[in-house]
Amino acid sequence: MIKMTKKAIVFDNSGTLLERFRVIKDLSTGEFITHVNSLDLIDSCLNAALVVLQFNTNRLKDLDPNTLISDFVLENNIDFDISYYSTDVSKEEIKAILEKDTAIIKDITDTFPLLKERVPGMELCNGSAVIIDIEEERISYTITSAGQLFSGVKDTIAKLQDSGTDVFIASGDRSGDIRKLANITGVPEDHAFATASTDRKAEIVANLQDEGYKVMMVGDGPNDILAFQKADAAVLTTEQKDGDFPDKLKSYADFVIEDISEVLQIDF
C-alpha cells in the first residue's frame, strides 16, 4: 500500500491573504505615512519592536483623546504581543516602557480619517499597534490598519481543502482579527495562529513537520524568512504591490507568485 504524504499550507495574513492598508503616525514629527511597510521601519532601526495591541480599535472612539495609551492598556488589562523586532526584547521590558510613555490615544485616532478614506466602511482586520524604540524607551510610531481579501483567497483555500491539503494561518495580527479571518475563509479556528512572531512562524512549520506534514509556507515579508527556511517549499507572494521586495527576501523563496491562486499549481 502506498503511504500518502500529508500536506499543509501555512499562509501569512497581511499582504498574503489580505490586501493591507495602514496609516503610520511618526510621533516625533506628526507626519502620516501610508506607503512604508512597518517591518521595513523596524529593520531600519537598531533597537525597535512592533507591539500589537489586543483590542478592537473602535473602542478608542469614545475615549478622551488625551488619555495616555499606557493608562488605557494597563488599566484595562489590554494584552499585547511582540510581533516583530530588530533586537531581542521581553514583554516585561515592553510593559516597563509603556508604563512611563507619554503617547496619547489621539496619536492613534488621528489616523482614523485617513484610513477610512482609503478603505471606506472596512472592518476586516482593523487593528492598532505601536513601534517602540527600545533604546530611547518610547513609542515612536502608532499604526492603524485594515484590509480586504484578495479576490482569489476563498476559492483558493476551498480548492486546497477539497484536494486534502490542510490550511493554516500564521500571522502577526491580533487574535480577534485572525479568528474573524478564519471564519470568513473557512479555515478552522484551531488552524489559525495570531500574533505569531518570526520565530513562532518557524516553530509552527516545524511542529507540522513533526506531525508528518510536508509544509509549504506562503508569505510576503521579512517576518516570514525563518519559516521559509524551515518549510519544504517557500513561496513569496507579490500580490501586495505597495513596495519593493528586496532581493534578500526573494533569495529565501523557492517560488515567487503574483496571485494567491498560483499556489494551486505548485507541486511540493
N, C-alpha and C positions, 0 to 999 in steps of 0.2 A: 504494500500500500504506500502510495506517495504521500509524504507528510507535507501539508500546506503550510507555508510560512505566513504568520500573521503580519499584517501591515498596518501601520499607523501614520497619520499625517498630523503634525503639530503646527498650527498656524499662530503666528503673531497676530495682533489685532490692528492697532492703529497704523495705517499705511499699507496694511496687507489685506485685511478683510474690510476695513473701513477707510474711506477717503476722509482724511482728518482735516479739521480746520482748527487752528489755535491762535489765540492772541496772547502775546507775552508783554508784560509791562516791566520795563527797566526801572527799578525803584531809585536808582541814582540820578537818572535824567528825566524820568516821567515819560519816556518815549514808548510808543506801542510798536511791537514788532510782529509781523504776520508771515514773513517769508523766511524764517530761520527755524531750523529744527532744534528743539530744546536739547536733544542729545548732543548736537554739534556745539551748542553753547557750553555744555558741561565739559566736553572734550577740549574746548579752547581754554579752560581754566585748569590750574594745577590742583586745586582743592575745592571741589564742588559736588553737590549731591542733589538729585531730583527726588523730592519728597511728595508722595501722593497722599492727599488728604481724603479720608474715607467718609465722605458725606455728600449729599446732593447739594450742588452749588446753589440751587434755587432757595435754600434755607437762608441765604445771606440777604435776600431782597428785603426782608422785614427787620433787619438789624440796624442799629445805629451805625452809620458808615465809619464813625471814628473809633469803634470798638477795636481793640488790639486783636490781630489774628491769633496771637498766643493766648489771650484770655478766652477767646471762643473755643479754640482747640482744647485747652487744658480744663476749662470749667465744664465743658460738655463731654469730656472724656472721648473726644474725637480720636479715633485710631488713625495712625499714619504709617506708611511704609516707605522704605528707601528703594526706589525703583531702578536707579542708575547712579553711578558715581565715578569720579575720576580718581578718588583715593578712598581707602577703606575708612568707614565711619560707622559707629554703632547707633542704634535707636536712642540709647541713653545720652549720647553726645548730642544728637539732634534735638532731643527734648530739652536739654540744658540750654541750647542756643535759642530755641523757641521761647523758653521761659523769660528771656530778657530782651527779645526782639521788639522793635517799636513799629513794625509794619501794621497797617490797619486794614479793616475789611474793605474800605474804599479802594485800596490798592488791587483788590480782586474785582470788585463790582464795576470799577471804571472800565473794564474790558468788555462788559456785557453788551453795550450798544454796538460795538464794532463786530463782535462775534455774531450777534443777531442779524446784523446787516449781511454778513457773509453766509449765514445759514438760517434763514427766517423760519421761526417756529420749530426748529430742530431740537429734539430731546435726547437722541441716542448718544450715549457716552458723553454727557455734558458734565464735566468734572473740573476740579481745581487741583493745582499742585503749586509748589514753590521750589525755586532753586536756592539752595543755601550755600553761601560762601563759607566754607568751614574755617579757613584761615582768619577771615575777618569776623567770623561768628555773627552772621546776619543773613536775613533774607535779601537776596539781591534781585530776584525776579519773581513775579507771580505769573501763573499760567491758567487760562481757562480754555477748554476745548470742547468740541462737538464733532460729530461725524455722521456720515451716511454710508450705507453698504455699497461697495462696488457692485455694479449691475449683475455680475455673474456669480456672486457668492453663494446664494441659497441653492441655486441649481447645481453648482459645482459640489457643494457639500452633500446634497441629496444623492448625486450620482456616485460619489465616493462611498457613501454608506451603503448604497444599493449593491456596489461591487464587493462589499465585505471589508472595506478599509475603515478602520476606526479613526474618528476625527477628534482632535483635541485642540484647545485654545490655551496658549500661554502668553500672558500679556502683562505689561507693567501698569495697566489701568486699574482703577479701583474696583472692588469686589461687586458692588451693586451694578455697575455698568456691565461687567463681564457676565453676571448672571442673566441680565436682560438680553445681552447679545446671544448667549447660548440658547435662550428660549426662542428668540427670533429666527435663528439659523437652524434650529433642530439638533444642536449639539447637546448631549446630556450634561446636566449641571456638574456632575462629578468628573467630567472630562474638561472642565473649564477652570483654569488656574489664574487668579488675579494677582496684581502687584508682584509679578514674577520678575525678579532681578535677572541680570545677565547670568549669574551663577545658577540661579534657580531654574532657568530655562534649560540649561545644560543638564541639570540634575533630573528634570522631568524626562528629557530624551533618554538619559542613561537608565532611569527606572523602567521605562517602557521596554528598552532593550533587554533588561534583566528579566522582564516578564515574557520574553520570547518574541517581541515585535521587531520587525525591520522598520526603521523610522525615517521619514522624510521631515525635515524642518523647513518651513516656509516663512521668510521674514524680509524686512527691508532696511534694517538699521544696525548700527554697531553693537546694540544690546543683544543681537541675535548671533554674534560671531562664535561664542563658545558653544552654543547649541549647534551651529553649522559644523563646527569641528567634530562634535560628538556624533552627529547624525550619520545614517547610512547614505543619505542624499541631502544635499543642502541646496535650497532654491531661493534665489534673490528675486523678489518681485519689484518691478519699477513702475507699477501702475500709478503710484502716488507721484505725480510729476511736479513737485514743488521744490525741487532742488537737485543737485548733482549727487551721483552715487560714486564715492571715491573708489579708485582702483583697488585699494587695500580691501574694501568690503567685497568687491567683485571677486577678488582672488580667493576668498573663502567659499565661494559658491560653485557647485557642480553644474548648475543650470541658472540662467537668467531669463525671466519671463516678463512679458508686458501686460498680460491679462491673467487673472487668477484661474480661469478655466483651463489654461495651458498645463496645469498640474495633472490633468486627466490623461495627457499624452506621455507623461514621464513614467518609464518603467524602472522600478527600483527594487 
